[in-house]
Amino acid sequence: MFSYVGAAMAGVPVIMVKNSWAWSGVYIYAVIAILLTTLSLALLSRLHRL
């Protein structure tokens, strides 16, 4: 049950971006998310020696 709610909540911003800026906005959204994740993991690995 909770996984369905989580998936729906995660998908809402993507649909909002798609409705506003078409598919190019979704691709930009994905690239930004990948970059932020990579930078966050790099920062965490330096701070916590993962």
PyMOL Python script that loads the backbone (N, CA, C, O; Angstrom):
from pymol import cmd

cmd.read_pdbstr("""\
ATOM      1  N   MET A   1       0.824  -1.197   0.000  1.00  0.00           N
ATOM      2  CA  MET A   1       0.000   0.000   0.000  1.00  0.00           C
ATOM      3  C   MET A   1       0.867   1.259   0.000  1.00  0.00           C
ATOM      4  O   MET A   1       0.637   2.177  -0.787  1.00  0.00           O
ATOM      5  N   PHE A   2       1.867   1.296   0.890  1.00  0.00           N
ATOM      6  CA  PHE A   2       2.698   2.491   0.992  1.00  0.00           C
ATOM      7  C   PHE A   2       3.547   2.697  -0.259  1.00  0.00           C
ATOM      8  O   PHE A   2       3.858   3.832  -0.621  1.00  0.00           O
ATOM      9  N   SER A   3       3.920   1.606  -0.919  1.00  0.00           N
ATOM     10  CA  SER A   3       4.725   1.759  -2.134  1.00  0.00           C
ATOM     11  C   SER A   3       3.926   2.433  -3.247  1.00  0.00           C
ATOM     12  O   SER A   3       4.486   3.197  -4.033  1.00  0.00           O
ATOM     13  N   TYR A   4       2.631   2.160  -3.321  1.00  0.00           N
ATOM     14  CA  TYR A   4       1.798   2.812  -4.329  1.00  0.00           C
ATOM     15  C   TYR A   4       1.677   4.308  -4.050  1.00  0.00           C
ATOM     16  O   TYR A   4       1.724   5.121  -4.973  1.00  0.00           O
ATOM     17  N   VAL A   5       1.525   4.662  -2.798  1.00  0.00           N
ATOM     18  CA  VAL A   5       1.421   6.079  -2.432  1.00  0.00           C
ATOM     19  C   VAL A   5       2.745   6.782  -2.708  1.00  0.00           C
ATOM     20  O   VAL A   5       2.758   7.895  -3.235  1.00  0.00           O
ATOM     21  N   GLY A   6       3.858   6.140  -2.357  1.00  0.00           N
ATOM     22  CA  GLY A   6       5.173   6.726  -2.610  1.00  0.00           C
ATOM     23  C   GLY A   6       5.444   6.918  -4.089  1.00  0.00           C
ATOM     24  O   GLY A   6       5.984   7.945  -4.498  1.00  0.00           O
ATOM     25  N   ALA A   7       5.072   5.932  -4.890  1.00  0.00           N
ATOM     26  CA  ALA A   7       5.270   6.045  -6.338  1.00  0.00           C
ATOM     27  C   ALA A   7       4.409   7.159  -6.922  1.00  0.00           C
ATOM     28  O   ALA A   7       4.856   7.891  -7.806  1.00  0.00           O
ATOM     29  N   ALA A   8       3.199   7.289  -6.444  1.00  0.00           N
ATOM     30  CA  ALA A   8       2.322   8.356  -6.930  1.00  0.00           C
ATOM     31  C   ALA A   8       2.866   9.728  -6.544  1.00  0.00           C
ATOM     32  O   ALA A   8       2.836  10.658  -7.349  1.00  0.00           O
ATOM     33  N   MET A   9       3.358   9.855  -5.320  1.00  0.00           N
ATOM     34  CA  MET A   9       3.901  11.138  -4.875  1.00  0.00           C
ATOM     35  C   MET A   9       5.179  11.492  -5.630  1.00  0.00           C
ATOM     36  O   MET A   9       5.430  12.667  -5.896  1.00  0.00           O
ATOM     37  N   ALA A  10       5.983  10.500  -5.975  1.00  0.00           N
ATOM     38  CA  ALA A  10       7.207  10.761  -6.731  1.00  0.00           C
ATOM     39  C   ALA A  10       6.898  11.107  -8.182  1.00  0.00           C
ATOM     40  O   ALA A  10       7.646  11.858  -8.809  1.00  0.00           O
ATOM     41  N   GLY A  11       5.819  10.576  -8.717  1.00  0.00           N
ATOM     42  CA  GLY A  11       5.482  10.816 -10.112  1.00  0.00           C
ATOM     43  C   GLY A  11       4.790  12.133 -10.379  1.00  0.00           C
ATOM     44  O   GLY A  11       4.801  12.616 -11.511  1.00  0.00           O
ATOM     45  N   VAL A  12       4.190  12.721  -9.367  1.00  0.00           N
ATOM     46  CA  VAL A  12       3.442  13.969  -9.559  1.00  0.00           C
ATOM     47  C   VAL A  12       4.335  15.103 -10.062  1.00  0.00           C
ATOM     48  O   VAL A  12       3.947  15.775 -11.018  1.00  0.00           O
ATOM     49  N   PRO A  13       5.515  15.356  -9.473  1.00  0.00           N
ATOM     50  CA  PRO A  13       6.344  16.450 -10.010  1.00  0.00           C
ATOM     51  C   PRO A  13       6.779  16.212 -11.455  1.00  0.00           C
ATOM     52  O   PRO A  13       6.887  17.157 -12.237  1.00  0.00           O
ATOM     53  N   VAL A  14       7.029  14.950 -11.807  1.00  0.00           N
ATOM     54  CA  VAL A  14       7.438  14.645 -13.179  1.00  0.00           C
ATOM     55  C   VAL A  14       6.307  14.973 -14.151  1.00  0.00           C
ATOM     56  O   VAL A  14       6.548  15.545 -15.214  1.00  0.00           O
ATOM     57  N   ILE A  15       5.093  14.616 -13.796  1.00  0.00           N
ATOM     58  CA  ILE A  15       3.945  14.919 -14.652  1.00  0.00           C
ATOM     59  C   ILE A  15       3.727  16.428 -14.755  1.00  0.00           C
ATOM     60  O   ILE A  15       3.382  16.937 -15.822  1.00  0.00           O
ATOM     61  N   MET A  16       3.926  17.137 -13.652  1.00  0.00           N
ATOM     62  CA  MET A  16       3.766  18.592 -13.685  1.00  0.00           C
ATOM     63  C   MET A  16       4.802  19.234 -14.603  1.00  0.00           C
ATOM     64  O   MET A  16       4.484  20.159 -15.351  1.00  0.00           O
ATOM     65  N   VAL A  17       6.051  18.741 -14.546  1.00  0.00           N
ATOM     66  CA  VAL A  17       7.093  19.253 -15.439  1.00  0.00           C
ATOM     67  C   VAL A  17       6.744  18.933 -16.886  1.00  0.00           C
ATOM     68  O   VAL A  17       6.895  19.785 -17.762  1.00  0.00           O
ATOM     69  N   LYS A  18       6.277  17.712 -17.144  1.00  0.00           N
ATOM     70  CA  LYS A  18       5.916  17.313 -18.516  1.00  0.00           C
ATOM     71  C   LYS A  18       4.781  18.170 -19.059  1.00  0.00           C
ATOM     72  O   LYS A  18       4.806  18.572 -20.222  1.00  0.00           O
ATOM     73  N   ASN A  19       3.797  18.447 -18.231  1.00  0.00           N
ATOM     74  CA  ASN A  19       2.669  19.259 -18.688  1.00  0.00           C
ATOM     75  C   ASN A  19       3.082  20.703 -18.971  1.00  0.00           C
ATOM     76  O   ASN A  19       2.500  21.355 -19.839  1.00  0.00           O
ATOM     77  N   SER A  20       4.079  21.202 -18.246  1.00  0.00           N
ATOM     78  CA  SER A  20       4.503  22.591 -18.435  1.00  0.00           C
ATOM     79  C   SER A  20       5.526  22.754 -19.554  1.00  0.00           C
ATOM     80  O   SER A  20       5.427  23.681 -20.358  1.00  0.00           O
ATOM     81  N   TRP A  21       6.514  21.850 -19.608  1.00  0.00           N
ATOM     82  CA  TRP A  21       7.633  22.027 -20.533  1.00  0.00           C
ATOM     83  C   TRP A  21       7.836  20.865 -21.498  1.00  0.00           C
ATOM     84  O   TRP A  21       8.894  20.773 -22.120  1.00  0.00           O
ATOM     85  N   ALA A  22       6.878  19.995 -21.640  1.00  0.00           N
ATOM     86  CA  ALA A  22       6.939  18.836 -22.553  1.00  0.00           C
ATOM     87  C   ALA A  22       8.071  17.891 -22.141  1.00  0.00           C
ATOM     88  O   ALA A  22       8.567  17.963 -21.017  1.00  0.00           O
ATOM     89  N   TRP A  23       8.468  17.023 -23.037  1.00  0.00           N
ATOM     90  CA  TRP A  23       9.443  15.991 -22.681  1.00  0.00           C
ATOM     91  C   TRP A  23      10.836  16.546 -22.462  1.00  0.00           C
ATOM     92  O   TRP A  23      11.607  15.958 -21.704  1.00  0.00           O
ATOM     93  N   SER A  24      11.190  17.654 -23.093  1.00  0.00           N
ATOM     94  CA  SER A  24      12.519  18.225 -22.865  1.00  0.00           C
ATOM     95  C   SER A  24      12.677  18.657 -21.412  1.00  0.00           C
ATOM     96  O   SER A  24      13.772  18.566 -20.856  1.00  0.00           O
ATOM     97  N   GLY A  25      11.611  19.118 -20.800  1.00  0.00           N
ATOM     98  CA  GLY A  25      11.660  19.467 -19.382  1.00  0.00           C
ATOM     99  C   GLY A  25      11.873  18.259 -18.499  1.00  0.00           C
ATOM    100  O   GLY A  25      12.564  18.346 -17.484  1.00  0.00           O
ATOM    101  N   VAL A  26      11.286  17.124 -18.872  1.00  0.00           N
ATOM    102  CA  VAL A  26      11.470  15.894 -18.097  1.00  0.00           C
ATOM    103  C   VAL A  26      12.919  15.443 -18.182  1.00  0.00           C
ATOM    104  O   VAL A  26      13.491  15.004 -17.184  1.00  0.00           O
ATOM    105  N   TYR A  27      13.523  15.548 -19.371  1.00  0.00           N
ATOM    106  CA  TYR A  27      14.920  15.148 -19.525  1.00  0.00           C
ATOM    107  C   TYR A  27      15.842  16.066 -18.723  1.00  0.00           C
ATOM    108  O   TYR A  27      16.797  15.597 -18.104  1.00  0.00           O
ATOM    109  N   ILE A  28      15.569  17.348 -18.731  1.00  0.00           N
ATOM    110  CA  ILE A  28      16.363  18.285 -17.933  1.00  0.00           C
ATOM    111  C   ILE A  28      16.191  17.991 -16.447  1.00  0.00           C
ATOM    112  O   ILE A  28      17.159  18.029 -15.687  1.00  0.00           O
ATOM    113  N   TYR A  29      14.968  17.700 -16.037  1.00  0.00           N
ATOM    114  CA  TYR A  29      14.677  17.325 -14.647  1.00  0.00           C
ATOM    115  C   TYR A  29      15.479  16.089 -14.248  1.00  0.00           C
ATOM    116  O   TYR A  29      16.024  16.031 -13.145  1.00  0.00           O
ATOM    117  N   ALA A  30      15.555  15.105 -15.136  1.00  0.00           N
ATOM    118  CA  ALA A  30      16.294  13.877 -14.856  1.00  0.00           C
ATOM    119  C   ALA A  30      17.791  14.145 -14.752  1.00  0.00           C
ATOM    120  O   ALA A  30      18.455  13.604 -13.867  1.00  0.00           O
ATOM    121  N   VAL A  31      18.327  14.968 -15.637  1.00  0.00           N
ATOM    122  CA  VAL A  31      19.755  15.287 -15.599  1.00  0.00           C
ATOM    123  C   VAL A  31      20.101  16.031 -14.321  1.00  0.00           C
ATOM    124  O   VAL A  31      21.124  15.749 -13.698  1.00  0.00           O
ATOM    125  N   ILE A  32      19.264  16.974 -13.922  1.00  0.00           N
ATOM    126  CA  ILE A  32      19.500  17.711 -12.676  1.00  0.00           C
ATOM    127  C   ILE A  32      19.457  16.761 -11.484  1.00  0.00           C
ATOM    128  O   ILE A  32      20.283  16.870 -10.577  1.00  0.00           O
ATOM    129  N   ALA A  33      18.508  15.837 -11.474  1.00  0.00           N
ATOM    130  CA  ALA A  33      18.409  14.875 -10.377  1.00  0.00           C
ATOM    131  C   ALA A  33      19.645  13.984 -10.312  1.00  0.00           C
ATOM    132  O   ALA A  33      20.144  13.697  -9.224  1.00  0.00           O
ATOM    133  N   ILE A  34      20.139  13.548 -11.460  1.00  0.00           N
ATOM    134  CA  ILE A  34      21.343  12.709 -11.491  1.00  0.00           C
ATOM    135  C   ILE A  34      22.555  13.489 -10.998  1.00  0.00           C
ATOM    136  O   ILE A  34      23.355  12.963 -10.224  1.00  0.00           O
ATOM    137  N   LEU A  35      22.697  14.732 -11.435  1.00  0.00           N
ATOM    138  CA  LEU A  35      23.822  15.554 -10.992  1.00  0.00           C
ATOM    139  C   LEU A  35      23.770  15.822  -9.493  1.00  0.00           C
ATOM    140  O   LEU A  35      24.793  15.734  -8.813  1.00  0.00           O
ATOM    141  N   LEU A  36      22.593  16.147  -8.973  1.00  0.00           N
ATOM    142  CA  LEU A  36      22.469  16.397  -7.535  1.00  0.00           C
ATOM    143  C   LEU A  36      22.759  15.144  -6.721  1.00  0.00           C
ATOM    144  O   LEU A  36      23.383  15.225  -5.662  1.00  0.00           O
ATOM    145  N   THR A  37      22.319  13.998  -7.197  1.00  0.00           N
ATOM    146  CA  THR A  37      22.593  12.746  -6.500  1.00  0.00           C
ATOM    147  C   THR A  37      24.085  12.450  -6.497  1.00  0.00           C
ATOM    148  O   THR A  37      24.638  12.065  -5.467  1.00  0.00           O
ATOM    149  N   THR A  38      24.737  12.624  -7.635  1.00  0.00           N
ATOM    150  CA  THR A  38      26.174  12.373  -7.732  1.00  0.00           C
ATOM    151  C   THR A  38      26.958  13.307  -6.822  1.00  0.00           C
ATOM    152  O   THR A  38      27.858  12.868  -6.105  1.00  0.00           O
ATOM    153  N   LEU A  39      26.623  14.587  -6.847  1.00  0.00           N
ATOM    154  CA  LEU A  39      27.322  15.545  -5.991  1.00  0.00           C
ATOM    155  C   LEU A  39      27.069  15.272  -4.513  1.00  0.00           C
ATOM    156  O   LEU A  39      27.979  15.409  -3.696  1.00  0.00           O
ATOM    157  N   SER A  40      25.857  14.891  -4.165  1.00  0.00           N
ATOM    158  CA  SER A  40      25.542  14.582  -2.769  1.00  0.00           C
ATOM    159  C   SER A  40      26.313  13.365  -2.285  1.00  0.00           C
ATOM    160  O   SER A  40      26.834  13.365  -1.170  1.00  0.00           O
ATOM    161  N   LEU A  41      26.390  12.332  -3.107  1.00  0.00           N
ATOM    162  CA  LEU A  41      27.141  11.137  -2.722  1.00  0.00           C
ATOM    163  C   LEU A  41      28.633  11.426  -2.613  1.00  0.00           C
ATOM    164  O   LEU A  41      29.302  10.888  -1.731  1.00  0.00           O
ATOM    165  N   ALA A  42      29.162  12.270  -3.498  1.00  0.00           N
ATOM    166  CA  ALA A  42      30.572  12.642  -3.412  1.00  0.00           C
ATOM    167  C   ALA A  42      30.847  13.409  -2.125  1.00  0.00           C
ATOM    168  O   ALA A  42      31.854  13.168  -1.459  1.00  0.00           O
ATOM    169  N   LEU A  43      29.968  14.318  -1.778  1.00  0.00           N
ATOM    170  CA  LEU A  43      30.133  15.083  -0.543  1.00  0.00           C
ATOM    171  C   LEU A  43      30.032  14.182   0.679  1.00  0.00           C
ATOM    172  O   LEU A  43      30.832  14.303   1.607  1.00  0.00           O
ATOM    173  N   LEU A  44      29.064  13.287   0.688  1.00  0.00           N
ATOM    174  CA  LEU A  44      28.915  12.368   1.816  1.00  0.00           C
ATOM    175  C   LEU A  44      30.106  11.434   1.951  1.00  0.00           C
ATOM    176  O   LEU A  44      30.521  11.120   3.067  1.00  0.00           O
ATOM    177  N   SER A  45      30.660  10.987   0.836  1.00  0.00           N
ATOM    178  CA  SER A  45      31.802  10.080   0.915  1.00  0.00           C
ATOM    179  C   SER A  45      33.029  10.796   1.462  1.00  0.00           C
ATOM    180  O   SER A  45      33.855  10.174   2.130  1.00  0.00           O
ATOM    181  N   ARG A  46      33.161  12.072   1.195  1.00  0.00           N
ATOM    182  CA  ARG A  46      34.287  12.823   1.766  1.00  0.00           C
ATOM    183  C   ARG A  46      34.091  13.087   3.254  1.00  0.00           C
ATOM    184  O   ARG A  46      35.050  13.057   4.026  1.00  0.00           O
ATOM    185  N   LEU A  47      32.863  13.342   3.652  1.00  0.00           N
ATOM    186  CA  LEU A  47      32.601  13.667   5.053  1.00  0.00           C
ATOM    187  C   LEU A  47      32.583  12.438   5.956  1.00  0.00           C
ATOM    188  O   LEU A  47      32.986  12.517   7.116  1.00  0.00           O
ATOM    189  N   HIS A  48      32.119  11.308   5.436  1.00  0.00           N
ATOM    190  CA  HIS A  48      31.924  10.127   6.275  1.00  0.00           C
ATOM    191  C   HIS A  48      32.796   8.950   5.886  1.00  0.00           C
ATOM    192  O   HIS A  48      32.644   7.863   6.442  1.00  0.00           O
ATOM    193  N   ARG A  49      33.687   9.137   4.964  1.00  0.00           N
ATOM    194  CA  ARG A  49      34.611   8.087   4.523  1.00  0.00           C
ATOM    195  C   ARG A  49      33.908   6.789   4.183  1.00  0.00           C
ATOM    196  O   ARG A  49      34.212   5.739   4.749  1.00  0.00           O
ATOM    197  N   LEU A  50      32.968   6.866   3.258  1.00  0.00           N
ATOM    198  CA  LEU A  50      32.232   5.674   2.831  1.00  0.00           C
ATOM    199  C   LEU A  50      33.068   4.818   1.908  1.00  0.00           C
ATOM    200  O   LEU A  50      32.607   3.772   1.450  1.00  0.00           O
TER     201      LEU A  50
END
""", "prot")
cmd.dss("prot")
cmd.show_as("cartoon", "prot")
cmd.util.cbc("prot")
cmd.orient("prot")
